[in-house]
């Protein structure tokens, strides 16, 4: 497993955690709207960046 694919996995997991946090906070009416918006946007960016890193990285045997 190479570094790009590992970093993509980490970004994807962080994005999922951020999206879950944002969703739970919206349902429970916790936090400020601006804070939840920023966390949600950053989580979406992390998620889709991680997915694209995983998909576009080729597996090459060394």
Backbone as a chain_set.jsonl record, in Angstrom:
{"seq": "XXXXXXXXXXXXXXXXXXXXXXXXXXXXXXXXXXXXXXXXXXXXXXXXXXXXXXXXXXXXXX", "coords": {"N": [[0.853, -1.173, 0.0], [0.663, 2.135, -0.917], [1.756, 5.549, -0.168], [0.012, 7.585, -1.082], [-2.452, 6.255, -1.35], [-2.872, 5.468, 1.295], [-3.03, 7.968, 2.566], [-5.304, 8.899, 1.259], [-7.2, 7.123, 2.315], [-7.152, 7.9, 5.013], [-8.083, 10.567, 4.769], [-10.654, 10.061, 3.784], [-11.853, 8.694, 5.929], [-11.728, 10.702, 7.903], [-13.425, 12.542, 6.682], [-15.876, 11.142, 6.722], [-16.275, 10.958, 9.494], [-16.522, 13.684, 10.097], [-18.846, 14.32, 8.632], [-20.737, 12.726, 9.941], [-20.63, 13.876, 12.499], [-21.559, 16.474, 11.899], [-24.152, 15.888, 10.984], [-25.347, 14.708, 13.277], [-25.172, 16.856, 15.053], [-26.829, 18.711, 13.802], [-29.306, 17.423, 13.97], [-29.641, 17.28, 16.76], [-29.749, 19.939, 17.355], [-27.474, 21.286, 18.248], [-24.706, 23.526, 18.592], [-23.499, 26.26, 16.55], [-24.9, 27.662, 13.571], [-23.126, 28.576, 11.585], [-20.707, 27.36, 12.316], [-21.36, 24.633, 12.029], [-21.856, 24.6, 9.296], [-19.328, 25.194, 8.21], [-17.806, 23.011, 9.194], [-19.191, 20.92, 7.945], [-18.74, 21.479, 5.196], [-15.936, 21.258, 5.035], [-15.714, 18.565, 5.754], [-17.004, 17.327, 3.603], [-15.24, 18.047, 1.533], [-12.885, 16.692, 2.41], [-13.819, 14.045, 2.303], [-14.494, 13.588, -0.48], [-12.039, 14.191, -1.675], [-10.394, 12.238, -0.55], [-11.628, 9.899, -1.555], [-11.182, 10.268, -4.325], [-8.383, 10.184, -4.384], [-7.94, 7.533, -3.633], [-9.205, 6.144, -5.73], [-7.811, 7.029, -8.04], [-5.166, 6.325, -7.741], [-2.696, 4.175, -8.814], [-2.036, 0.722, -8.369], [1.099, -0.453, -8.007], [3.537, -2.87, -8.247], [6.514, -3.064, -6.43]], "CA": [[0.0, 0.0, 0.0], [1.535, 3.294, -1.006], [1.455, 6.693, 0.68], [-1.182, 8.287, -1.58], [-3.643, 5.469, -1.025], [-3.035, 5.551, 2.75], [-3.507, 9.321, 2.846], [-6.685, 8.94, 0.791], [-8.019, 6.412, 3.296], [-7.257, 8.756, 6.199], [-8.969, 11.68, 4.442], [-12.011, 9.545, 3.667], [-12.346, 8.412, 7.28], [-11.969, 11.999, 8.545], [-14.626, 13.108, 6.068], [-17.042, 10.423, 7.242], [-16.457, 11.387, 10.886], [-17.033, 15.053, 10.063], [-20.231, 14.311, 8.164], [-21.56, 12.171, 11.017], [-20.693, 14.909, 13.54], [-22.443, 17.538, 11.43], [-25.525, 15.381, 10.964], [-25.833, 14.544, 14.648], [-25.326, 18.191, 15.633], [-28.018, 19.336, 13.216], [-30.489, 16.754, 14.518], [-29.781, 17.624, 18.167], [-29.767, 21.397, 17.443], [-26.282, 21.745, 18.955], [-23.755, 24.304, 17.828], [-23.871, 27.415, 15.755], [-25.137, 27.322, 12.168], [-21.905, 28.839, 10.823], [-19.735, 26.32, 12.647], [-21.792, 23.383, 11.405], [-21.679, 24.741, 7.856], [-17.898, 25.076, 7.906], [-17.401, 21.619, 9.441], [-19.802, 20.103, 6.895], [-18.055, 21.709, 3.919], [-14.603, 20.658, 5.136], [-15.888, 17.113, 5.751], [-17.304, 16.932, 2.221], [-13.988, 18.152, 0.783], [-12.022, 15.583, 2.815], [-14.389, 12.788, 1.826], [-14.355, 13.419, -1.917], [-10.616, 14.171, -1.998], [-9.906, 10.904, -0.193], [-12.152, 8.925, -2.52], [-10.502, 10.424, -5.61], [-7.016, 9.68, -4.231], [-7.98, 6.068, -3.621], [-9.572, 5.646, -7.057], [-6.877, 7.393, -9.106], [-3.819, 5.832, -7.468], [-2.506, 2.85, -9.384], [-1.264, -0.243, -7.586], [2.27, -0.898, -8.737], [4.437, -3.705, -7.448], [7.87, -2.493, -6.435]], "C": [[0.898, 1.236, 0.0], [0.99, 4.484, -0.208], [0.188, 7.419, 0.224], [-2.462, 7.556, -1.204], [-3.915, 5.508, 0.48], [-3.576, 6.911, 3.148], [-4.956, 9.491, 2.391], [-7.632, 8.24, 1.744], [-8.229, 7.25, 4.549], [-8.206, 9.92, 5.938], [-10.425, 11.23, 4.348], [-12.622, 9.29, 5.041], [-12.633, 9.717, 8.03], [-13.224, 12.671, 7.979], [-15.894, 12.452, 6.574], [-17.332, 10.847, 8.675], [-17.032, 12.8, 10.934], [-18.485, 15.128, 9.617], [-21.173, 13.757, 9.228], [-21.721, 13.197, 12.132], [-21.654, 16.027, 13.147], [-23.899, 17.096, 11.44], [-26.117, 15.244, 12.355], [-26.065, 15.906, 15.289], [-26.547, 18.913, 15.074], [-29.284, 18.726, 13.812], [-30.728, 17.158, 15.964], [-29.843, 19.135, 18.407], [-28.643, 21.919, 18.321], [-25.465, 22.636, 18.025], [-24.37, 25.428, 17.035], [-24.019, 26.992, 14.288], [-23.867, 27.49, 11.341], [-20.858, 27.758, 11.066], [-20.092, 25.002, 11.968], [-21.626, 23.432, 9.887], [-20.22, 24.556, 7.467], [-17.413, 23.644, 8.094], [-17.959, 20.707, 8.35], [-19.095, 20.247, 5.556], [-16.663, 21.088, 3.929], [-14.697, 19.135, 5.101], [-16.187, 16.605, 4.345], [-16.04, 16.986, 1.366], [-13.04, 17.004, 1.117], [-12.519, 14.278, 2.218], [-14.14, 12.587, 0.331], [-12.895, 13.445, -2.37], [-10.023, 12.803, -1.692], [-10.365, 9.844, -1.17], [-11.42, 9.042, -3.853], [-9.043, 9.969, -5.528], [-6.982, 8.158, -4.268], [-8.256, 5.526, -5.02], [-8.494, 5.879, -8.098], [-5.456, 6.922, -8.877], [-3.702, 4.398, -7.975], [-1.702, 1.992, -8.423], [-0.115, -0.739, -8.455], [3.167, -1.695, -7.807], [5.858, -3.15, -7.565], [8.905, -3.553, -6.733]], "O": [[1.795, 1.355, 0.835], [-0.104, 4.419, 0.354], [-0.622, 7.826, 1.057], [-3.44, 8.177, -0.787], [-5.072, 5.574, 0.894], [-4.483, 7.001, 3.977], [-5.745, 10.154, 3.065], [-8.749, 8.708, 1.962], [-9.335, 7.311, 5.086], [-9.045, 10.233, 6.782], [-11.326, 11.944, 4.788], [-13.779, 9.633, 5.284], [-13.652, 9.833, 8.711], [-13.988, 13.294, 8.716], [-16.885, 13.135, 6.831], [-18.486, 11.071, 9.04], [-17.932, 13.078, 11.727], [-19.265, 15.91, 10.159], [-22.284, 14.261, 9.398], [-22.82, 13.374, 12.657], [-22.464, 16.473, 13.959], [-24.778, 17.85, 11.858], [-27.265, 15.625, 12.584], [-27.054, 16.093, 15.998], [-27.223, 19.646, 15.797], [-30.232, 19.448, 14.123], [-31.873, 17.359, 16.37], [-29.978, 19.566, 19.551], [-28.83, 22.886, 19.06], [-25.538, 22.5, 16.804], [-25.586, 25.526, 16.876], [-23.339, 26.074, 13.828], [-23.559, 26.651, 10.495], [-20.202, 27.298, 10.132], [-19.227, 24.336, 11.399], [-21.293, 22.424, 9.264], [-19.911, 23.847, 6.509], [-16.69, 23.118, 7.249], [-17.257, 19.811, 7.881], [-18.872, 19.257, 4.858], [-16.251, 20.463, 2.951], [-13.855, 18.479, 4.487], [-15.675, 15.56, 3.943], [-15.789, 16.083, 0.567], [-12.453, 16.405, 0.216], [-11.733, 13.493, 1.687], [-13.635, 11.542, -0.081], [-12.546, 12.788, -3.351], [-9.241, 12.27, -2.479], [-9.581, 8.984, -1.572], [-11.072, 8.025, -4.454], [-8.516, 9.426, -6.498], [-6.087, 7.568, -4.874], [-7.621, 4.564, -5.452], [-8.273, 5.025, -8.957], [-4.609, 7.105, -9.75], [-4.496, 3.528, -7.618], [-0.797, 2.48, -7.747], [-0.326, -1.361, -9.496], [3.509, -1.244, -6.714], [6.328, -2.816, -8.653], [10.099, -3.255, -6.778]]}, "num_chains": 1, "name": "protein.A"}
